[in-house]
Amino acid sequence: MKKTFVSFFLVLSIILFSISIEDIKNLSKMPDTLNQAWGEFIKYIAENPDDPAIGVLGEVLSAKKYFYKNYKNAPFFEALIQENFNKFCGSLGLYNNILNEDETGLILKIFPQIPLIVKRTLETGIMELNSYKNLYKLEGLEKYITPFSYEGFLQILVDKSIKSPVFLDKDMENFIVKFVPKSKIRDINNILNNSTYFLDENNYMGAFKLLSFLKEQGVISANELQTYSLLKKYFDLKTKIGELSSNIYIISPEELLDFTLNVLDIVDQTVNLNIEKNTLYTLLEGVIKTIRIRIESSNKIIFKNIPDKLDNLIEKSPSDISKELASLKKIILNSTLQNTKEQKTSDISTSSKATSAEKGESKGFIIYPAIVIILIILLVLYIPYNVVSYKSVEFYMNLKMYKVALKVVEKLLIKNPDDYKAYILMARILEELNEIDKAMIAYKTAHNKRKNHDLK
């Protein structure tokens, strides 16, 4: 509505009064009156052939007519016609192609200030609007720009890139490649080498993006390449730890051995990484705690021996990780000892049965099985409701009577809602009943109860 009113006012002014250069310019700033502006411009030339402003205005109108014909639907067209430079730079970011050199020349007729703006940005490092970086899409623009120095731009580039990872995005990289010679991009190495800027985990991402850019351009120095390699290793480990943290609740008990060995390998790599890595240690601490709970709650054979590198990792890891690894070792050791005892008991039982079979095979065939069956029936009826304990739960689990075992666990939790061991048993039972989601909830509850217990 506003545009229609302005157009009407301009046309009325032209009819009532003699047209001026400024009137023609205003007519050219709206697509609907661009052709009319050209017609009025022809009339103006006939009436004012000696006006020096004719040449400049003619170039601007010709440029606008070209873009009206070829780029009417482009995202930057409206801003270009309106001669709104800041809006043009912003909308240029929405255009996914490059304008050729001839088109760049036409744009400079409309916005002649562009070369000076880019030159000032490269010399001082001050980019008044972030959208100015989109000017790299004007092919050949670099030919119009010759800065005295790039030092200010490069210094601020390093500072902003390290502090804010989003600063050095793909458009900014393209701006640098477009307007800064590769020999000058190489100077970023010297700025980094002589900088007193302290690199910590808060700015690892920004530094890594900047060094990755130098590496892609083939100008990274040997010293900065070493820093790049350390940071790349850091982020690779962070990704792997994140994957471990996501998968630990969904792996089966049979996979716990390989999973634990993988975690220990990641711990080893993290300990040997020679940069600050407290975030990695914090993530690993949670993973190790959860592994310990999973192993403790599993009734399956997981480890036959203590992992070779575990003692070494306990010794050289920081205190929090070392403490968790020591707890993990204790659980693994208990598991291996339990397996050994079970194996010996099984061997003795097998030997005893063989001897008994040799002495009284015919007599025992009927009597002993009957006695065992009667005892089992009595135990099944008596224990769950009168002798509630961990052993009674494990008894039913060994008999694969998981639903009865679950009832016993529920009685344990009624007696003591903060009993984390009971939640661990519940999680094991739910795993056997193939209720994985409920089992994961039980594991997490056990972990929280154990944490509260340790704090007391």
N, C-alpha and C positions, 0 to 999 in steps of 0.2 A: 504494500500500500504506500509506504514511504517512498519507494523508488518511483512508483507511478506519479506521485504528487510532484516529486523533483523534476521528472521528465516533463510533466505538463507545464510547470513553472518556467523551465528553460525554453521550451518551445514558444510559450507565450511572450517571453522576454525578447526572443529573436524576432517574432512577428511585429511587436510594438516598437522595438528599439533596434538600432544598428548592432550587429553582432561583433564581439571582440574575440581576441585570441583566447582569453580566459573562458569565455562562453563555449568556444569550440572544445577546449580541453575538458570542461565539465561534461559536455555531451558525449565525449569519447570514453568517459569513465563508466558508462552503462551500456551493456550489450544491445539493449533495445534502441539506443540512439546513436550507436557507433557509425552506422552508415550515413545517418543524417549529419553527423559531425564531419564526415568526409566531404559531403556535398557542400556544407557551409564553408569548409576550408577552401574548396575550389573557388567559391564565390569571393572569399576573402582575398585570395591571391590576385584575382582579377581586379579587385578594388584597391588593394594595397601591395603592389608588386615589389616595393622597395623595403618592406618591413623585414628586418633581419631575423625576427622570430619565426618566420615562415619555414626556414630550412629545418630547424630543430623540431618544430611541431609536425612537420611533414614526415620526418623519420619516425616519430612516436606513433602517429596515426597509421603509418604503413606497417609498423611492427604489430600494432594491435589488430589490424585487419588480418595479418598473417595468422596470428594465434586464434582469432575468431574463426577463421576458416578451417584450421587444422587441429586445434586443441580446445574446442568449445566445451567438451565434456571432461577435460582434465581437472584434477582437484585444485590446481593453482590458477586456473584461468580467471576466475572472478577477482582474486586479489591482484592479478597482473593488470587487468583492465582498470581496476579502481586505483592503481598505482599505490597500493598499500604494501610497502616493502616488508614490514614485520610479518604481516599475514601471509605474504607470498612465500617467505622463507619457511614458515610453519607448514603451509599446505604443500610445499615442495617435498617435504618429508613423506607425504602420502603418495607421491608419484614414484612408481617403481622402475622407471627407465632413466636414461641419460639424454639430455638435450644436446644436439650436435653443435658444432662450432658456429655455424651460420645462425642458428637459433639463439645461441648465447650472445652473439653480436646484437641481435634484435632486442633481447632482454636488456642489454646494457644501454640501449637507446631509451628505454623506459625507466630503468634504474641505473643511471650513470655512476651512482655512489658506490656500487658494489666493489670494484677493485680497491678503492680506498679503505672501505670497511674491513676487507680481508687483510689488506696490508697492515693496517693498524692492529688487528688481532694478532697477526704473526709477530709483530715487533714488540708489543706490550704483553701479550698473553691474556689480555682482557677481552673476552667474548661477551658482548653486551647481552645477547640473547643466545641461548643454547641452540636455537633453531638455525643460527647462521651456519652451523656445520653442514647443513643440507646443500649449501652452495657448491659442494663438490660435484653435484649433478649437472653443472654447467660445463660442458666439454670446452676446453681451450681457455677457460677463465684464467688459468695459471699464467698464460702468456702476457696478461695485462698487469701482473703483480711482481714487483721486485723489492722485497723487504731489505732494509739495511742490516737486520739481525733477526735471528730466530730464538735467541737465548731466553728472552722473557716468556715466549710461548712454551718452550720446552720445559722450563723450570716449573711453571704453573701446571703444565700437563702432568709432570711427574707427581707433584704434590696432590692434585685433585684425583688422579688415577689411583694412587695408593689409598687415599682416605675414603674414596667412594667407588666401588667396583662398577657401578652403573654408568659412571662418567665416560669411561672408555668403551663405548658401544661400537657397533659396526659402522654407523654413520661417522662417528668421530675418527675411527681408524681410517676410513676412506678420505676424510677431510685432510688428515695428516699426510697420507700417501700422495694426495693430489697436490698439496701446496708446500710441503716440506721436502727438500731434496734428501735422498737416502743417506748422503754423507752427513747431513745434519741430524737425521734420525739416529744415526750411530752415536751422536754426542750424548744421547740419553744415558748411555753406559757410564760416561764420565760424571754426569750429574748424580747418578745413583752411587757411584763409587766414592764421591767426595761428600755425599750427603750425611748429615748427622741424624737423619730421620730414623727412629727406632722401629724395627720391624717386629711386630708381635702378632699373635693369632687374630687380633681384631682387624688387621689390615693385610693378612695373608692373601685373601682373594683379590684385592686390588693390585697388589704387587705381582701376583701370579698372572693376571690378565695383561699387565704391562709388559712383563718379561716374555709372555707368550707372543705378544705382538712383535717384539724385537726379534724373536726367534723366527717367526713367520716371514719377516722382512729380510732375514739373513744377515742381521747386523749385530747380534748379541755377542758380547765379549765372553771370554773364557770364564772370568770371575762371575759374571751374572748368569752364565749358563749353569754353573754349579748351584747357585741359589735357585734357579728355575727347577733344576732336577730335584732338589730337596722339597720344594713346595709342591711339585707334581706328585712326589712320593707321599707327601702329607695328605693331599686330597684323594689320592688313590686309596690310601689306608682308611680315610674317613668314610669313603663310599663303601668299602668292604665291611667295615664295622657296622655301618647302617644296615647292610644286607643281613649280617649275622643277627643283629638285634631284631630284625623283622621276622627272620626264619626260625628263631629258637623255640617259639611256641608251637610251631606246626610240624617240626621234624618228629619222626617216630623214635622210640627208645633204641631201636636197632641202629639208628644213624647217629646216636649221641657220641660214640667213640670217634668217628671221623670228624664230626663237628667240633668236638673238644680239641682234637689235635690241630684242626684248622685255626681255632681261636688262639691256641698257644703259639702257633706260627705267626699270627698277626701281632700278638703281644711282643714276640721276639723282634719283629721288624720295627715296631713302634719304639721299643726301648733303644734300638740301635740308630734311630733317626736323630740326627744331630741338630735339631732345632726345637724351639718351644712347642710342646704338644700336650698341654694339660687337658684340652678338650678331648683329645683321643683317649687319654687315660680315664677320663670321666665316663666316656661311652663304654670303654672296655670293662670298667668296674661293674657296671650294670649287667653286661653280658655274662661275665664270670659268675656273678651271684646267681643268676638264673640257671646257668649250667649246673652249678652245685645243687640247687634245689631239684632240678630234673633228675640228676644222677641219684640223689638221696632218695627220691620218691620212686625210682624205678626198681622193679623186682626182677629185672633181667640182668644177665651177665654183660657188663660193659667193658671193664678193664681186666686184663689178666696180670698186667704189671703197671707200675708207675711210669708215666711218659718220661722219656730220657731227659728232655730239656726242662722239665718242671722245676727241679731243684735249682738249676742255674738261673731261671727266670725269677724265682722267689728271692734269690740273693741280690740280683742286680736291678730289680724293679723298684720304683718308688714305694713308699710305705703303704699307701692305700691299696695299690695293686698287689704288692707282696703279701699283705694280710689276706686278701681274697684268694690269692693263689695257694697260700698255706692252708686255708680252710678247704679249698678244692682238693688239695692233696690228701687231707685227712679223710674226706669223704671217699675219695678213690681208694685210699689204703684200707679203709673199713670194708669197702665193697670187695676188694681183692681177697682180704682175710676171710670174709664171710663165704666167698666162693670156694676158698681152699677148704674151710671147715665143712661146708656142704658136700664137697667132693669126697673128703675123707669119710664123713658119715655115710655117704652113699656107698663107698667101697666096703666099709665094715658091714653095713646092712646087707649088701649083696653077698658077702662072704658068709655071714651068719645064716642067711636064708639057704645058701647052697648046702651048708653043713647039716642044717635041720632037715632039709629035704632028703639028704642021704640017709639020715638015721630013722626018720619016721614018716616017709613020704605018704604011705597009704593011710596012716592014722590021722595025719594033719590035714588031709585034703578036705575033710568035712568039719572038724572041730574048730581049727584056728580061724578060717574065714568067717565062720558063724559068729565067733566071739568078737572079731574085729568089727564086723558089721553092726553088732548090737552096741558096742562101745561108741562107734561113730554116731549112731542114731541118738544115743543118750547125750553125747557131747553137743550135737547139733541142736537138740531141744533145750539144753541147759545153759550153755555158755552165753549166747547173745543177749539173754534177758537177765542174767544173774551175775556174770563175771565179765564186766565190760573193761577191756584193756586193748593195748596195741597188739598183743600176741593173739587175742581172740580174733581180731580183724585179719591178721596175717594168716591165721589158721583157715578161715573161710576162703581167703584168697588162694591159698595153696590147693584148696578143694575146688577152686573155680566157682565157688558159690558167691558171686560178686554182689548180688542184690542183698543177700543176708549180711554180707560184710559191710555194705553201705549203711544198713540200719544200725549196725553196731557203732560205726563212725559217727553217725548222727547223734547217738546217745552220748558218745564222748564229747561232742561239741556242745551238747546241752549242759553237761557238767562243767565244761570249761570252754567258753566261746573263743578264747584267745590262744587255744592250743594249736600252734602252727603245724606240729607233727601230724595232728589229726587231719588237717587240711591237705597235707602231703599225701596221706593214705587215701583220702577221698579222691584226690586227683588221679592217683594210680588206678583206683577202682573204676572211675569214670572213663579212663583211657581204655580199660579192658572192655567196658560196656559200649565202647565206640561213641561215647558222647564227648567229642573232642572240645567243643566250645565250652561246655561246663567244666571240663578238666583244666582248660587254660585259665578260667576264672578262679578255680581252686588253687592252681599254682601261684597266681598273682596274689591271692589272699594270703597264702602261706608265706610268700616273700614279704608282704607288708607286716604280717604278724611277727615274723622272725626279726625284721628290722626294729619293730617296737620293743621286742623282747631284748635285743642286744643293747638298746639305748637305756634300758632300766638298770 
